[in-house]
Amino acid sequence: MPSPDQTIAEGHLEVGDGQRIWWAEYGNPAGLPLIVVHGGPGGGSLPSMRAPYDPGTYRIVMTDQRGCGRSTPHASDPRVSLADNTTPHLLADLERLRAARGMDRWVVSGGSWGATLALAYAHTHRDRVLGLLLRSITTYSSSEIAWVYRDGASHLLPERWEEFVAVVPEGERDDLVAAYQRRVESADPRVQLEAALAWCRWETAGMLSAPDPSVEAIFAEPRFATAFARISIHYAANRGFVEDGSLVARAGELAGIPGVLVQGRHDLCTPPVTAWRLHRAWPGSRLHLLEDEGHRLTGAAAVMTTAAAEMAELVRSSQ
């Protein structure tokens, strides 16, 4: 049995525009190919993200998207432009990585923003997708962006929302994403870091159903926070560079692709209505809607492991 922690291969891939994305492989070299698409945007990959996938069943590929994690150049450097950091760029990067690793088709697994990117990849490169395993689902529609940054989560986390808006003068609060973007792109490093840390505190407030010092420490680290905030705000300001509502509206086109969706009932970041609508519009998809779970699905390790095994069986039976 391969060790889930043993690295088969690792490196950086030149993807153009001066970008080098980090990647690594784990699991069974002869196993079912799978790519793990991390969230954020700008979150980077963590070892814990490999946990649901049986290393004897899957050949697991992980990667850090442009500007974050171990990829270079890193968006914590204010001189690094985000002009070449868009969803079409990230989709092209995934295709280059797939081809570079010699994989004809793969299972695409993504959580949160990673679910958006996975869905966009499936629509763009359907013939390369064996199946989609998605959790904590968002599609970056205007209503979902408004829920998080305008009017929605604020009703459930009023004290944290008050902290979030306090960074922005009252006259700029009609568009908090734009106001924060001006600050994280400020030439003044103090203004930039203050805004980045405040943005990250709001993100973790919705992400965590209970305090988690280890996660909060990651988001409070200045280099991580600056890159995460710059990239996250850049995508929020552009609705993920995806046509508004299209990923659900076009879900019928995914018929024939195995799909397993895992969603927490009490997810404050990505409420379950999106997963429900996607499931209803996607013929043959399977939805696991979990009671007493939030965005991170902290108590759902067994469910995620079962979902990954379920996906492997669905792929085998569809071939």
DRENVOVO-518440 format. One record per residue: z, y negated, x of N, C-alpha, C, O in turn; residue in three letters. Coordinates in steps of 0.05 Angstrom, whole numbers, padded with zeros to 5 digits, always signed. Example, Ala and Ser with C-alpha at 12.3 -4.5 7.8 and 13.67 -1.06 7.14 Angstrom:
BEGIN
+00156+00114+00264+00156+00090+00246+00156+00066+00264+00169+00066+00285ALA/+00142+00045+00257+00143+00021+00273+00157-00001+00258+00161-00023+00268SER/
END
This chain:
BEGIN
+00000+00024+00017+00000+00000+00000+00000-00025+00018+00018-00028+00034MET/-00020-00043+00015-00020-00067+00031+00004-00085+00024+00013-00085+00002PRO/+00014-00098+00044+00036-00117+00040+00026-00142+00028+00005-00153+00036SER/+00039-00153+00007+00030-00178-00006+00031-00202+00013+00018-00222+00008PRO/+00047-00199+00034+00051-00222+00053+00033-00220+00078+00033-00238+00094ASP/+00019-00198+00081+00003-00194+00104-00024-00208+00101-00039-00203+00082GLN/-00030-00226+00120-00055-00240+00119-00078-00223+00130-00076-00214+00153THR/-00099-00219+00114-00122-00204+00123-00139-00222+00142-00148-00214+00163ILE/-00143-00247+00133-00159-00266+00148-00151-00294+00139-00140-00298+00117ALA/-00156-00313+00156-00148-00341+00150-00166-00360+00166-00174-00353+00188GLU/-00171-00383+00155-00186-00403+00170-00191-00428+00155-00180-00433+00133GLY/-00209-00444+00165-00219-00469+00152-00249-00467+00148-00263-00458+00166HIS/-00259-00476+00126-00287-00475+00120-00298-00503+00118-00287-00520+00103LEU/-00319-00509+00133-00332-00535+00131-00349-00535+00105-00366-00518+00101GLU/-00343-00555+00088-00356-00556+00062-00373-00581+00059-00383-00587+00037VAL/-00376-00597+00080-00391-00622+00078-00374-00646+00074-00350-00643+00068GLY/-00385-00669+00076-00371-00695+00073-00348-00698+00092-00329-00713+00087ASP/-00349-00683+00114-00327-00684+00134-00302-00669+00125-00281-00672+00138GLY/-00305-00652+00104-00282-00638+00093-00281-00609+00104-00301-00596+00107GLN/-00256-00600+00110-00251-00573+00118-00229-00562+00100-00206-00571+00101ARG/-00235-00541+00084-00215-00530+00066-00203-00505+00078-00217-00488+00088ILE/-00176-00504+00076-00162-00480+00085-00165-00458+00065-00166-00462+00041TRP/-00166-00433+00076-00167-00409+00059-00153-00387+00073-00149-00387+00098TRP/-00144-00367+00058-00132-00343+00069-00137-00320+00050-00140-00324+00026ALA/-00137-00295+00061-00140-00271+00044-00116-00253+00048-00104-00251+00069GLU/-00109-00239+00026-00087-00221+00025-00095-00196+00009-00116-00196-00004TYR/-00078-00176+00010-00082-00153-00008-00101-00132+00004-00101-00127+00028GLY/-00116-00120-00014-00134-00097-00007-00162-00107-00001-00175-00118-00018ASN/-00171-00103+00024-00198-00113+00031-00220-00100+00014-00242-00112+00012PRO/-00214-00077+00003-00234-00064-00015-00228-00068-00044-00240-00055-00061ALA/-00209-00085-00050-00200-00089-00077-00217-00107-00094-00238-00117-00085GLY/-00208-00112-00118-00223-00129-00137-00220-00158-00127-00198-00168-00125LEU/-00242-00172-00121-00240-00199-00111-00228-00218-00131-00235-00218-00155PRO/-00210-00236-00121-00197-00255-00138-00192-00281-00123-00183-00280-00100LEU/-00197-00303-00135-00191-00329-00124-00168-00342-00140-00169-00343-00164ILE/-00148-00352-00126-00125-00366-00139-00130-00396-00136-00131-00406-00114VAL/-00133-00409-00159-00140-00438-00159-00114-00453-00166-00104-00451-00188VAL/-00105-00469-00146-00079-00482-00150-00081-00506-00168-00103-00516-00175HIS/-00058-00516-00176-00056-00539-00194-00053-00565-00180-00058-00568-00156GLY/-00044-00585-00196-00041-00612-00185-00053-00632-00205-00042-00639-00225GLY/-00078-00641-00198-00092-00636-00173-00077-00646-00149-00062-00666-00151PRO/-00081-00633-00126-00068-00641-00102-00043-00626-00095-00028-00634-00076GLY/-00037-00604-00110-00013-00590-00105-00013-00571-00081+00007-00567-00068GLY/-00036-00560-00074-00038-00541-00053-00027-00513-00061-00015-00510-00082GLY/-00033-00494-00044-00025-00466-00049+00002-00460-00037+00009-00469-00016SER/+00018-00443-00052+00044-00434-00043+00044-00404-00043+00030-00391-00059LEU/+00060-00391-00025+00061-00362-00024+00068-00349-00050+00058-00327-00057PRO/+00085-00362-00066+00094-00351-00091+00071-00347-00111+00073-00331-00130SER/+00049-00361-00107+00026-00359-00125+00012-00332-00123-00003-00325-00141MET/+00018-00317-00102+00006-00290-00099+00022-00269-00115+00012-00247-00120ARG/+00046-00275-00124+00064-00255-00134+00053-00238-00157+00059-00214-00157ALA/+00038-00249-00176+00030-00232-00199+00009-00211-00192+00006-00192-00208PRO/-00004-00213-00170-00027-00197-00164-00020-00173-00147-00011-00177-00124TYR/-00025-00149-00157-00019-00125-00142-00037-00124-00117-00061-00123-00120ASP/-00024-00124-00093-00041-00125-00069-00056-00099-00064-00075-00098-00047PRO/-00050-00078-00079-00066-00054-00077-00091-00055-00095-00110-00041-00090GLY/-00089-00072-00115-00112-00074-00134-00131-00096-00126-00155-00093-00129THR/-00120-00118-00117-00136-00143-00113-00140-00150-00084-00123-00145-00067TYR/-00164-00161-00078-00169-00175-00053-00165-00205-00060-00183-00217-00073ARG/-00143-00216-00052-00134-00242-00061-00142-00264-00041-00136-00263-00018ILE/-00157-00284-00052-00164-00307-00036-00148-00331-00046-00147-00336-00070VAL/-00137-00346-00027-00123-00371-00034-00137-00393-00018-00147-00389+00004MET/-00136-00417-00029-00148-00440-00016-00133-00466-00023-00122-00467-00045THR/-00134-00485-00006-00124-00512-00012-00149-00530-00018-00167-00531-00002ASP/-00148-00543-00040-00170-00561-00047-00172-00585-00029-00153-00590-00013GLN/-00193-00600-00031-00197-00623-00014-00173-00642-00014-00162-00648-00035ARG/-00166-00651+00010-00146-00672+00013-00117-00664+00012-00099-00681+00016GLY/-00111-00638+00007-00083-00630+00004-00077-00604+00020-00095-00591+00030CYS/-00052-00597+00020-00043-00572+00034-00051-00573+00063-00045-00591+00078GLY/-00065-00551+00071-00073-00549+00099-00102-00557+00103-00113-00554+00125ARG/-00115-00567+00083-00142-00577+00085-00143-00604+00098-00123-00619+00097SER/-00165-00611+00110-00167-00637+00124-00194-00650+00117-00213-00637+00111THR/-00194-00677+00118-00172-00695+00123-00152-00696+00100-00160-00690+00077PRO/-00128-00704+00105-00106-00703+00086-00103-00730+00072-00104-00751+00084HIS/-00101-00729+00045-00100-00754+00029-00075-00770+00032-00073-00792+00021ALA/-00056-00760+00047-00032-00777+00053-00040-00800+00071-00025-00820+00073SER/-00062-00798+00085-00072-00820+00102-00088-00839+00084-00108-00832+00072ASP/-00078-00864+00081-00091-00883+00062-00120-00889+00070-00135-00899+00054PRO/-00128-00883+00094-00155-00888+00103-00175-00866+00092-00199-00870+00093ARG/-00164-00844+00082-00181-00823+00072-00190-00830+00044-00174-00833+00025VAL/-00216-00833+00041-00228-00839+00015-00228-00815-00003-00231-00792+00006SER/-00225-00820-00029-00226-00798-00049-00253-00798-00063-00257-00783-00083LEU/-00273-00813-00053-00299-00815-00066-00312-00787-00067-00327-00782-00086ALA/-00308-00771-00047-00320-00744-00047-00300-00722-00056-00303-00699-00048ASP/-00281-00730-00072-00261-00711-00082-00263-00713-00113-00249-00728-00126ASN/-00281-00697-00124-00286-00696-00153-00289-00667-00161-00291-00649-00144THR/-00289-00662-00187-00292-00634-00196-00318-00621-00187-00318-00599-00178THR/-00341-00635-00188-00366-00622-00178-00363-00615-00148-00373-00594-00140PRO/-00350-00632-00132-00345-00625-00104-00328-00600-00101-00334-00582-00085HIS/-00307-00598-00117-00289-00575-00115-00302-00550-00125-00298-00528-00113LEU/-00319-00552-00145-00334-00528-00154-00353-00518-00133-00356-00494-00128LEU/-00367-00537-00120-00385-00530-00098-00370-00517-00075-00380-00499-00062ALA/-00345-00527-00070-00329-00516-00048-00322-00487-00054-00322-00469-00037ASP/-00315-00481-00080-00308-00454-00087-00332-00435-00083-00329-00413-00074LEU/-00356-00445-00090-00380-00429-00086-00385-00424-00057-00393-00401-00049GLU/-00381-00444-00040-00385-00440-00011-00365-00419+00000-00372-00403+00016ARG/-00341-00421-00010-00320-00402-00001-00327-00374-00010-00324-00355+00005LEU/-00335-00371-00035-00342-00344-00045-00364-00332-00028-00362-00309-00019ARG/-00385-00348-00023-00407-00337-00007-00398-00332+00022-00407-00312+00034ALA/-00382-00349+00033-00373-00345+00061-00356-00320+00064-00356-00308+00085ALA/-00341-00313+00043-00324-00288+00044-00340-00264+00036-00329-00242+00035ARG/-00366-00266+00030-00382-00243+00024-00376-00230-00003-00379-00206-00006GLY/-00367-00246-00022-00361-00235-00049-00383-00243-00068-00390-00266-00071MET/-00393-00223-00082-00414-00228-00101-00403-00241-00127-00414-00261-00137ASP/-00381-00230-00137-00368-00240-00161-00338-00237-00157-00329-00221-00141ARG/-00323-00253-00171-00294-00252-00169-00280-00260-00194-00291-00273-00211TRP/-00255-00251-00197-00237-00260-00219-00227-00287-00210-00219-00291-00187VAL/-00227-00306-00229-00218-00333-00223-00192-00337-00238-00191-00336-00263VAL/-00170-00343-00223-00144-00346-00235-00134-00374-00229-00132-00382-00206SER/-00127-00389-00250-00117-00417-00245-00095-00424-00264-00094-00415-00287GLY/-00077-00441-00254-00055-00451-00271-00055-00481-00272-00060-00495-00252GLY/-00050-00492-00296-00048-00521-00300-00075-00534-00293-00096-00526-00305SER/-00076-00553-00274-00102-00564-00266-00121-00542-00257-00145-00543-00261TRP/-00109-00521-00244-00126-00499-00235-00140-00485-00258-00161-00473-00254GLY/-00128-00486-00283-00142-00474-00306-00166-00491-00313-00187-00480-00321ALA/-00163-00517-00312-00186-00535-00317-00209-00529-00298-00232-00525-00306THR/-00202-00527-00272-00222-00522-00252-00235-00494-00255-00259-00491-00251LEU/-00219-00475-00262-00229-00447-00267-00248-00447-00290-00269-00434-00288ALA/-00242-00461-00312-00260-00462-00335-00286-00476-00328-00308-00467-00335LEU/-00284-00498-00313-00308-00513-00305-00325-00495-00287-00350-00496-00289ALA/-00312-00480-00269-00327-00462-00252-00342-00441-00268-00365-00435-00262TYR/-00329-00430-00288-00341-00409-00305-00365-00419-00320-00385-00405-00323ALA/-00364-00444-00329-00387-00456-00342-00410-00462-00323-00433-00461-00331HIS/-00403-00469-00298-00423-00476-00279-00435-00452-00264-00459-00452-00258THR/-00418-00432-00260-00426-00408-00244-00419-00383-00259-00405-00365-00248HIS/-00427-00381-00284-00419-00358-00301-00425-00331-00288-00409-00312-00290ARG/-00448-00329-00275-00456-00303-00263-00439-00295-00240-00442-00272-00230ASP/-00421-00312-00231-00403-00305-00208-00375-00298-00218-00358-00292-00201ARG/-00370-00298-00244-00343-00295-00255-00340-00267-00267-00354-00261-00286VAL/-00321-00252-00257-00315-00226-00269-00295-00229-00292-00296-00213-00310LEU/-00278-00249-00291-00258-00253-00311-00242-00278-00305-00243-00288-00282GLY/-00229-00289-00325-00212-00313-00322-00183-00306-00330-00179-00297-00352LEU/-00165-00312-00312-00136-00308-00318-00124-00336-00315-00121-00347-00293LEU/-00116-00348-00338-00107-00376-00338-00078-00378-00349-00070-00363-00367LEU/-00063-00396-00337-00036-00400-00347-00030-00430-00349-00042-00447-00335ARG/-00012-00438-00367-00003-00466-00370-00028-00484-00371-00033-00500-00353SER/-00043-00481-00393-00071-00490-00394-00074-00519-00402-00062-00528-00422ILE/-00090-00533-00387-00099-00560-00394-00129-00561-00389-00140-00546-00372THR/-00143-00579-00403-00172-00582-00399-00178-00611-00392-00202-00619-00391THR/-00158-00627-00387-00161-00655-00379-00177-00672-00399-00192-00690-00391TYR/-00173-00667-00425-00185-00683-00445-00169-00710-00447-00147-00712-00437SER/-00181-00729-00460-00168-00756-00462-00142-00753-00477-00123-00767-00471SER/-00141-00736-00497-00116-00733-00513-00094-00720-00496-00070-00727-00498SER/-00101-00702-00478-00082-00689-00460-00071-00709-00439-00047-00709-00433GLU/-00089-00725-00428-00081-00746-00409-00062-00766-00423-00042-00774-00412ILE/-00069-00773-00448-00052-00792-00463-00025-00780-00469-00005-00795-00468ALA/-00024-00754-00474+00002-00741-00479+00021-00745-00456+00045-00751-00459TRP/+00011-00741-00432+00028-00742-00408+00034-00770-00399+00057-00776-00391VAL/+00014-00788-00401+00017-00815-00388+00017-00838-00407+00017-00861-00398TYR/+00017-00833-00434+00017-00855-00452+00038-00851-00475+00056-00867-00477ARG/+00034-00831-00491+00051-00828-00514+00052-00798-00522+00033-00788-00534ASP/+00074-00785-00516+00076-00756-00522+00100-00745-00508+00122-00743-00520GLY/+00097-00738-00483+00119-00728-00467+00142-00748-00465+00165-00741-00462ALA/+00135-00774-00468+00155-00795-00467+00176-00793-00489+00198-00801-00485SER/+00168-00781-00511+00187-00778-00534+00207-00755-00528+00229-00755-00539HIS/+00200-00737-00511+00217-00714-00505+00234-00719-00480+00255-00706-00476LEU/+00225-00737-00462+00239-00743-00437+00243-00773-00435+00233-00786-00416LEU/+00257-00785-00454+00258-00815-00455+00271-00827-00431+00262-00849-00422PRO/+00291-00815-00420+00305-00826-00396+00287-00825-00371+00287-00843-00355GLU/+00272-00803-00369+00254-00801-00346+00230-00819-00349+00220-00829-00329ARG/+00221-00823-00374+00199-00841-00379+00207-00870-00372+00191-00885-00361TRP/+00231-00877-00378+00241-00904-00372+00240-00908-00342+00233-00930-00333GLU/+00248-00888-00327+00246-00890-00297+00217-00893-00288+00211-00908-00270GLU/+00200-00878-00301+00171-00878-00294+00158-00905-00298+00144-00915-00281PHE/+00163-00917-00321+00150-00943-00327+00163-00966-00312+00151-00988-00310VAL/+00188-00963-00303+00203-00984-00290+00189-00995-00265+00193-01017-00257ALA/+00172-00978-00253+00158-00986-00228+00136-01006-00234+00128-01021-00216VAL/+00127-01007-00259+00104-01023-00267+00114-01047-00283+00129-01043-00302VAL/+00105-01072-00277+00112-01095-00293+00103-01092-00322+00083-01079-00327PRO/+00118-01104-00341+00112-01100-00369+00083-01106-00376+00071-01093-00393GLU/+00072-01126-00364+00044-01135-00370+00023-01115-00362+00000-01117-00370GLY/+00030-01094-00347+00011-01074-00338+00015-01047-00351+00002-01027-00344GLU/+00034-01045-00369+00042-01019-00379+00023-01008-00401+00028-00986-00411ARG/+00003-01023-00408-00016-01013-00428-00034-00990-00416-00045-00974-00431ASP/-00036-00989-00390-00051-00968-00376-00036-00961-00351-00041-00972-00329ASP/-00017-00942-00353+00000-00935-00331-00015-00921-00309-00009-00924-00285LEU/-00035-00906-00316-00051-00892-00295-00064-00912-00277-00064-00909-00253VAL/-00077-00932-00289-00090-00953-00273-00070-00969-00257-00075-00976-00234ALA/-00047-00975-00269-00027-00990-00254-00016-00974-00230-00013-00986-00209ALA/-00011-00949-00234-00002-00932-00212-00024-00929-00191-00018-00928-00167TYR/-00049-00927-00200-00070-00924-00181-00072-00948-00162-00076-00945-00138GLN/-00069-00972-00173-00069-00996-00156-00046-00994-00135-00050-01003-00113ARG/-00024-00983-00143-00001-00983-00125-00003-00961-00103+00003-00966-00080ARG/-00013-00937-00111-00015-00917-00091-00039-00922-00072-00040-00909-00050VAL/-00057-00940-00079-00078-00948-00061-00072-00975-00048-00090-00987-00035GLU/-00047-00984-00050-00040-01010-00038-00040-01008-00008-00035-00987+00004SER/-00046-01031+00004-00046-01033+00033-00017-01034+00044-00013-01031+00068ALA/+00002-01039+00026+00030-01041+00034+00042-01013+00032+00044-01002+00010ASP/+00049-01000+00054+00060-00973+00053+00085-00970+00037+00090-00949+00025PRO/+00101-00991+00035+00125-00989+00019+00119-00988-00011+00130-00972-00026ARG/+00099-01004-00020+00091-01003-00048+00078-00976-00054+00083-00964-00075VAL/+00062-00966-00036+00048-00941-00039+00068-00918-00042+00066-00902-00061GLN/+00088-00916-00024+00107-00894-00025+00125-00896-00049+00131-00876-00061LEU/+00134-00920-00057+00151-00923-00080+00136-00912-00105+00148-00898-00121GLU/+00111-00919-00108+00095-00910-00131+00090-00880-00130+00092-00866-00150ALA/+00084-00870-00106+00079-00841-00103+00103-00825-00111+00101-00805-00125ALA/+00126-00833-00101+00151-00818-00107+00158-00819-00137+00167-00800-00148LEU/+00154-00843-00149+00159-00845-00178+00140-00828-00194+00148-00816-00214ALA/+00115-00828-00186+00095-00811-00200+00103-00781-00198+00102-00767-00218TRP/+00112-00773-00175+00120-00745-00170+00145-00738-00186+00148-00716-00196CYS/+00163-00757-00188+00188-00752-00204+00181-00747-00233+00192-00730-00247ARG/+00162-00763-00244+00153-00759-00272+00139-00732-00275+00143-00718-00294TRP/+00122-00724-00255+00109-00699-00256+00129-00675-00257+00126-00657-00272GLU/+00149-00677-00239+00168-00655-00239+00186-00655-00264+00196-00633-00272THR/+00190-00678-00276+00206-00679-00300+00194-00662-00322+00207-00648-00337ALA/+00167-00664-00325+00153-00648-00345+00149-00620-00337+00147-00602-00354GLY/+00147-00615-00311+00142-00589-00301+00166-00570-00302+00162-00546-00307MET/+00189-00581-00298+00213-00564-00295+00229-00564-00321+00236-00585-00332LEU/+00234-00540-00331+00251-00538-00355+00281-00540-00349+00297-00544-00366SER/+00287-00537-00323+00314-00540-00313+00312-00550-00284+00292-00545-00271ALA/+00332-00565-00274+00330-00575-00246+00325-00553-00226+00336-00531-00228PRO/+00308-00558-00207+00301-00539-00186+00299-00555-00160+00279-00566-00154ASP/+00321-00555-00145+00322-00571-00120+00300-00565-00100+00290-00583-00086PRO/+00291-00540-00099+00270-00532-00080+00244-00545-00087+00230-00555-00069SER/+00237-00545-00112+00212-00558-00121+00214-00588-00119+00195-00601-00109VAL/+00236-00599-00127+00240-00628-00125+00239-00638-00097+00229-00660-00091GLU/+00248-00621-00078+00247-00629-00050+00219-00630-00040+00212-00648-00024ALA/+00202-00612-00048+00174-00612-00040+00160-00638-00050+00146-00651-00034ILE/+00165-00646-00075+00152-00669-00086+00164-00695-00076+00153-00717-00079PHE/+00188-00694-00064+00201-00718-00052+00194-00722-00023+00201-00743-00012ALA/+00180-00703-00011+00172-00706+00017+00149-00727+00019+00129-00723+00005GLU/+00152-00748+00034+00133-00770+00033+00103-00762+00037+00086-00772+00022PRO/+00098-00745+00056+00070-00738+00061+00058-00723+00037+00036-00730+00028ARG/+00073-00704+00027+00063-00689+00003+00061-00708-00021+00040-00708-00034PHE/+00081-00724-00025+00081-00742-00049+00058-00761-00049+00046-00766-00069ALA/+00052-00772-00026+00031-00792-00024+00004-00779-00030-00012-00790-00046THR/-00002-00756-00018-00027-00742-00023-00029-00733-00052-00049-00737-00065ALA/-00007-00721-00062-00007-00711-00089-00012-00734-00109-00029-00731-00126PHE/+00002-00756-00106-00001-00778-00125-00028-00790-00123-00040-00795-00144ALA/-00039-00794-00099-00066-00806-00097-00087-00788-00111-00103-00798-00127ARG/-00086-00762-00105-00106-00744-00117-00101-00741-00147-00120-00742-00163ILE/-00076-00736-00155-00070-00732-00183-00078-00756-00200-00090-00753-00222SER/-00072-00780-00191-00079-00804-00205-00109-00808-00206-00121-00816-00227ILE/-00122-00803-00184-00152-00804-00182-00165-00787-00204-00184-00796-00217HIS/-00155-00763-00208-00166-00745-00228-00158-00753-00256-00174-00752-00274TYR/-00133-00762-00260-00125-00771-00286-00141-00796-00295-00148-00798-00318ALA/-00147-00814-00276-00162-00838-00283-00191-00831-00291-00204-00846-00305ALA/-00200-00808-00282-00228-00800-00288-00229-00775-00306-00250-00762-00307ASN/-00207-00770-00321-00205-00747-00339-00216-00722-00326-00231-00707-00339ARG/-00208-00718-00301-00215-00693-00288-00245-00691-00281-00254-00669-00273GLY/-00260-00712-00284-00289-00712-00279-00302-00690-00297-00321-00677-00288PHE/-00292-00687-00321-00302-00667-00340-00309-00682-00366-00293-00699-00375VAL/-00331-00676-00379-00338-00688-00404-00316-00683-00424-00307-00661-00428GLU/-00307-00705-00437-00284-00704-00455-00286-00682-00476-00305-00682-00492ASP/-00267-00663-00476-00266-00642-00496-00286-00620-00493-00286-00601-00509GLY/-00302-00621-00472-00324-00602-00470-00315-00573-00463-00328-00554-00472SER/-00293-00570-00449-00285-00544-00440-00275-00526-00464-00278-00502-00463LEU/-00264-00539-00484-00258-00525-00509-00282-00523-00527-00287-00501-00538VAL/-00297-00544-00529-00321-00544-00547-00341-00523-00538-00355-00512-00555ALA/-00343-00518-00512-00363-00499-00502-00351-00471-00497-00364-00454-00486ARG/-00326-00467-00506-00313-00441-00500-00328-00417-00511-00325-00395-00501ALA/-00343-00421-00533-00358-00399-00544-00378-00387-00524-00386-00364-00526GLY/-00387-00404-00505-00406-00395-00485-00393-00375-00465-00407-00362-00450GLU/-00366-00373-00466-00353-00354-00448-00351-00326-00460-00340-00308-00447LEU/-00362-00322-00484-00362-00295-00496-00374-00275-00477-00395-00280-00465ALA/-00359-00253-00473-00368-00232-00455-00354-00233-00428-00354-00214-00413GLY/-00341-00256-00422-00325-00258-00398-00296-00251-00406-00285-00265-00423ILE/-00283-00231-00394-00255-00225-00401-00238-00249-00396-00240-00262-00375PRO/-00220-00256-00414-00202-00278-00411-00174-00272-00420-00170-00262-00442GLY/-00155-00277-00403-00127-00273-00409-00113-00300-00405-00114-00311-00383VAL/-00099-00310-00426-00086-00336-00425-00056-00332-00428-00047-00317-00445LEU/-00040-00345-00411-00011-00343-00412+00000-00371-00414-00006-00388-00397VAL/+00015-00376-00435+00024-00404-00441+00053-00404-00451+00060-00388-00468GLN/+00068-00423-00440+00096-00427-00450+00097-00444-00475+00083-00464-00477GLY/+00113-00436-00494+00116-00450-00519+00126-00478-00515+00118-00497-00529ARG/+00144-00482-00495+00158-00507-00491+00148-00522-00466+00164-00534-00452HIS/+00123-00520-00461+00110-00533-00438+00107-00563-00445+00092-00570-00463ASP/+00120-00580-00430+00119-00609-00435+00095-00622-00421+00086-00643-00429LEU/+00084-00609-00400+00061-00620-00385+00035-00613-00400+00018-00631-00404CYS/+00032-00588-00406+00008-00578-00419+00015-00563-00444+00017-00538-00444THR/+00020-00577-00466+00029-00565-00491+00011-00542-00501-00013-00542-00495PRO/+00022-00523-00515+00007-00499-00523-00016-00503-00541-00032-00484-00545PRO/-00019-00526-00553-00042-00531-00571-00069-00527-00557-00088-00517-00569VAL/-00070-00534-00531-00095-00530-00517-00102-00501-00513-00124-00492-00517THR/-00082-00485-00504-00086-00457-00501-00094-00444-00527-00112-00427-00528ALA/-00081-00452-00549-00088-00441-00575-00116-00447-00583-00131-00430-00592TRP/-00125-00473-00580-00152-00480-00587-00173-00466-00570-00194-00458-00580ARG/-00166-00463-00544-00185-00449-00526-00188-00420-00534-00210-00410-00536LEU/-00165-00408-00540-00165-00379-00549-00181-00376-00574-00197-00357-00577HIS/-00178-00394-00593-00192-00391-00619-00222-00395-00616-00238-00384-00631ARG/-00229-00411-00596-00258-00417-00592-00272-00398-00573-00296-00398-00571ALA/-00256-00381-00560-00267-00363-00539-00266-00334-00550-00245-00322-00549TRP/-00288-00323-00559-00288-00296-00571-00278-00275-00550-00288-00274-00528PRO/-00259-00259-00559-00250-00237-00543-00227-00244-00524-00216-00227-00511GLY/-00220-00270-00522-00198-00278-00504-00172-00268-00515-00169-00263-00539SER/-00152-00264-00497-00125-00255-00505-00105-00276-00497-00105-00286-00474ARG/-00088-00284-00515-00068-00304-00510-00040-00293-00512-00033-00280-00531LEU/-00024-00297-00490+00004-00291-00490+00019-00317-00492+00021-00332-00473HIS/+00030-00323-00516+00045-00348-00521+00075-00341-00519+00085-00327-00536LEU/+00088-00351-00498+00115-00342-00492+00136-00361-00502+00136-00385-00496LEU/+00154-00350-00518+00177-00366-00527+00196-00372-00504+00198-00356-00485GLU/+00210-00394-00506+00231-00401-00486+00220-00404-00458+00235-00400-00438ASP/+00194-00411-00455+00183-00416-00429+00170-00443-00428+00159-00453-00448GLU/+00172-00456-00405+00160-00483-00401+00135-00481-00384+00121-00460-00384GLY/+00130-00502-00369+00105-00504-00354+00104-00483-00331+00083-00471-00327HIS/+00126-00479-00317+00125-00462-00293+00129-00432-00300+00126-00416-00282ARG/+00135-00426-00325+00138-00398-00333+00157-00383-00314+00152-00361-00305LEU/+00180-00396-00310+00199-00386-00290+00211-00359-00297+00219-00344-00279THR/+00212-00352-00322+00224-00327-00330+00202-00306-00337+00209-00286-00349GLY/+00178-00312-00330+00156-00296-00340+00142-00280-00318+00118-00273-00321ALA/+00156-00273-00297+00144-00259-00275+00132-00232-00284+00109-00225-00276ALA/+00146-00218-00301+00136-00192-00311+00111-00196-00328+00093-00179-00327ALA/+00111-00217-00344+00088-00222-00361+00063-00228-00344+00042-00218-00350VAL/+00067-00245-00323+00044-00252-00306+00034-00227-00291+00009-00224-00288MET/+00052-00210-00282+00044-00185-00269+00028-00167-00288+00008-00156-00280THR/+00038-00165-00312+00024-00149-00333-00003-00161-00339-00022-00147-00343THR/-00004-00188-00341-00030-00201-00347-00050-00196-00325-00074-00193-00330ALA/-00041-00196-00300-00059-00191-00277-00069-00162-00278-00093-00157-00272ALA/-00052-00144-00285-00060-00116-00288-00079-00113-00311-00098-00098-00310ALA/-00073-00127-00333-00090-00127-00357-00118-00137-00350-00138-00126-00359GLU/-00120-00158-00334-00145-00169-00326-00161-00149-00310-00185-00145-00314MET/-00148-00135-00291-00162-00115-00275-00174-00093-00292-00196-00084-00288ALA/-00159-00085-00312-00168-00064-00331-00192-00074-00348-00211-00060-00352GLU/-00190-00099-00357-00212-00110-00373-00238-00112-00357-00259-00107-00367LEU/-00235-00120-00331-00259-00122-00314-00271-00094-00310-00295-00091-00312VAL/-00254-00075-00304-00264-00048-00300-00279-00037-00325-00300-00025-00323ARG/-00267-00042-00348-00279-00031-00373-00304-00046-00381-00320-00036-00396SER/-00308-00071-00370-00331-00086-00378-00355-00081-00360-00377-00090-00365SER/-00351-00066-00338-00372-00061-00319-00386-00034-00324-00405-00027-00309GLN/
END
